[in-house]
Amino acid sequence: MKTLLEHWDLGQIEETILASIGLIKAGMSKEQVIAAIRIGKKLPDISEREEILSIARARIRGKEKFELSGQMLMNEEDLRFATPDIVADYRGKKLKCRTAAELGCGIGGQSFGIARHCKKVISIDADARKVEYARHNAGIAGLSNITFFTGEILDKDFVKKAESAEHVFCDPSRAESSAERRIEELSPGINQVLHSYSKAKGIGFEVPAQLQVPAGLFGCEREYISIGRKLNRLTLYFGDLKKDFVSVVSLPTEERISRQKEEPSAIKIRPSHCKEYLHVVDTAIMKAGLLPELSYGLSEELFLLHEKKYTLLTSRQDIISPFLESHKVLARTSINGQDILNALKSAQAGTVVLRSSVKPEEYWEERRSFEKELSGDKKLQLFILESEAVVCE
């Protein structure tokens, strides 16, 4: 079966995608947009119309991931799994060399980041449609130093083509979702890739961020990438790409915290009540087990607060760190609803962001129960701890 680009003229496809975006923004339903889709004056089959609709939706939603999202070919599933520009560029710097290879390139996002820092990139994916989109997207990005192939990652002919690659990056396929992320879900397995591409000086693997990585797995480094103080990606590095045992990098600043040994460091943060400032710890720091290293790097003394959903620290002075979301405390009160409401009114709150262990299905009901009584003009944060509630800027 021919792909969209094989079957239709690219210029006409683009016109149809743009027209579909207009219909979506005008409020038309999925069924209405699909019924209206034409390429030129011809009616594509239903699967092609659904693909065009999905591309249109992905372009609308892709602005946060891609600077060129408005021109790229990708459907909604592609967008979901694609590597954002900010991550691709950071990892491209790490993989910098003369020739690099990407295994499982999808629509090309990570390959583009690598290509901006390497002279030559060799990329492969098993899905011919994705490879077609990747070639198109590379042209949009102005990158001519990537050669794309369709095939399996462990195909002997491709492995031979990639022998010149100093660094290899692999994004293996895995189960879309499961109760527990396991290393055994990766396909091909890490050992298989390490064996097939043993001539490379260094190899990086993208794996699910929530993956439980066995201690000391093959002697790799676990690097957790954080965006907006939230865990975004987990990369395993081998060979000369490995620098530490475990690390966290905050983007876009690229500030880094790491530990070189396997044994966790002792934590010296004492429990306490809330003080003048409250800090939400980056989820990547907690996943990596680097809270002690974070605290050692800060001059201000920190204290630990108890809350189920977040890891919270408190201090007497403000702290500026890409790994901490810091708030000035305006009021502390009991967890009684009326006491909380009185504290919010005194702080001139108009809207309230709840930061507690409230169930998702109950969040808006509880939030509105406070906001309907408020008439202020400030948007404040409300942290509900075990024994007290804290109102913050």
Summary of the structure (lengths in Angstrom):
residues: 393
radius of gyration: 24.6
end to end distance: 57.1
largest distance: 70.9
contacts: 1264
relative contact order: 0.07
helix: 35%
strand: 25%
